[in-house]
């Protein structure tokens, strides 16, 4: 059991996936709680997609065990699929069909009882704010609208877990923000668990918990706040008329200080709240103040020793993707 | 594990499973029809090639072949051209899986908790319906060619077109499941579709071919699908014996003239084989 207190809806134990000599996912274990937004953060090629594919029954684990919604992904793939909603990196809508027709198609394939289909279509379209586009062809949709429709579609069969693989890839920042509003709202309204992968730091911030994955291993797993706290304290840089006097005054009062170019750097628990006290302490006029709180970028750098690359679509050779896919 | 105890909504008794699979097949079928109806330009462009063949080759060859007892080459070609239209559309529809893959929708189908057989059957049924419709549209040209139509003949034609279309759509699905890329599609069309049409008797009589070519026509499933179509059309036309001799409609096998029943049976067998292959191919696709 993990933070959050709810029951585990995803249970991963020693999950491993190898492609020949290459180990894409290396004995990872974690739990995701019911109702949680859980982010898998890592650079391209870290093993995010391979992991999500195994969780969704689209790739077979080389070793280890995964249970989703109580079902074993290897032994009961169909039961798992009925309980999960999937949104892939690439678009998987039929753009010659209307929004409603795409949803109806999905409803039938996922065994939504015929009597409930219309009601659910209305409901999921409302959730992603596309009710007025119900009868429009998907070919007329923008990228952001299409992505929201895919999320709506994934919710048609009331899944326990919604999997989003790089959900905002290829979307402009404004659309990304809107999409996040949708995801957080639908979590509120339908209490669905959300599992997503991303290589955008700012997106991971929306998650309740983040697993940082690098080279097939989970290097850190915690809430965004805890991860940042683990990296270290806030820093406050002070530029003064006399830095030597300022540093001496701060040290006298017990602050941890070091001299940096253009002033004094103070390490404190909460930078923003400490500013007033610091200015009073230095005793000389303060020219400028800069407060820095650790970001997820710092966290990533801290755990992996590298900066995350802001790259676009994950480039996995088609052959390797085919290899990763499982046969039924 | 804690979550295993949670109630599950899934019911798996065989009755509902079968009903759900049939619904799936119906939905995939319906999608093909909706897409067909929405792509009017495709319907139109699907008409151009057969019309071109009929007009250019029909008129061109008519001059060369001449008229036998009032029966000319265009009338001979007409059922063949209809068949060509059906077969082209059928294979195209079956192979549209390649497009589905390219544009991602195939993935939506493949990850669904449904049987692959239902998907393959729906795709086949949908493509076949579309192909039979496309072939039936050709009937508007009948008066121009001087082919006499009756209600019974139209029904016979539609029935035979459907059978032919089912076999060839399933064939298309099967081939498409073995193609990863769009380029492969062109290759298949060039290497399979055109030879199959040319060696089916759709465009010229097969009775005077050299042995090796004759062998190829006899292993071509289309040969047995084109012949019945021609037979039912010819049966309704006024055809003097001289014309019947000049333009034979049936398939000769080992010195015997096959009856229409046998020909249809052969197509049914081919259809069965292709459907089985299509389901197998679809089941192995990822």
Boltz contact constraints between the chains, C-beta under 6 A:
constraints:
  - contact:
      token1: [A, 7]
      token2: [B, 2]
      max_distance: 6.0
  - contact:
      token1: [A, 7]
      token2: [B, 3]
      max_distance: 6.0
  - contact:
      token1: [A, 8]
      token2: [B, 2]
      max_distance: 6.0
  - contact:
      token1: [A, 8]
      token2: [B, 3]
      max_distance: 6.0
  - contact:
      token1: [A, 9]
      token2: [B, 3]
      max_distance: 6.0
  - contact:
      token1: [A, 67]
      token2: [B, 1]
      max_distance: 6.0
  - contact:
      token1: [A, 70]
      token2: [B, 3]
      max_distance: 6.0
  - contact:
      token1: [A, 70]
      token2: [B, 4]
      max_distance: 6.0
  - contact:
      token1: [A, 70]
      token2: [B, 6]
      max_distance: 6.0
  - contact:
      token1: [A, 78]
      token2: [B, 113]
      max_distance: 6.0
  - contact:
      token1: [A, 81]
      token2: [B, 113]
      max_distance: 6.0
  - contact:
      token1: [A, 82]
      token2: [B, 10]
      max_distance: 6.0
  - contact:
      token1: [A, 82]
      token2: [B, 113]
      max_distance: 6.0
  - contact:
      token1: [A, 90]
      token2: [B, 104]
      max_distance: 6.0
  - contact:
      token1: [A, 91]
      token2: [B, 104]
      max_distance: 6.0
  - contact:
      token1: [A, 92]
      token2: [B, 104]
      max_distance: 6.0
  - contact:
      token1: [A, 92]
      token2: [B, 105]
      max_distance: 6.0
  - contact:
      token1: [A, 92]
      token2: [B, 107]
      max_distance: 6.0
  - contact:
      token1: [A, 92]
      token2: [B, 108]
      max_distance: 6.0
  - contact:
      token1: [A, 94]
      token2: [B, 105]
      max_distance: 6.0
  - contact:
      token1: [A, 96]
      token2: [B, 35]
      max_distance: 6.0
  - contact:
      token1: [A, 96]
      token2: [B, 38]
      max_distance: 6.0
  - contact:
      token1: [A, 105]
      token2: [B, 27]
      max_distance: 6.0
  - contact:
      token1: [A, 108]
      token2: [B, 23]
      max_distance: 6.0
  - contact:
      token1: [A, 108]
      token2: [B, 24]
      max_distance: 6.0
  - contact:
      token1: [A, 108]
      token2: [B, 27]
      max_distance: 6.0
  - contact:
      token1: [A, 109]
      token2: [B, 24]
      max_distance: 6.0
  - contact:
      token1: [A, 109]
      token2: [B, 112]
      max_distance: 6.0
  - contact:
      token1: [A, 109]
      token2: [B, 114]
      max_distance: 6.0
  - contact:
      token1: [A, 111]
      token2: [B, 20]
      max_distance: 6.0
  - contact:
      token1: [A, 325]
      token2: [B, 286]
      max_distance: 6.0
  - contact:
      token1: [A, 327]
      token2: [B, 284]
      max_distance: 6.0
  - contact:
      token1: [A, 327]
      token2: [B, 286]
      max_distance: 6.0
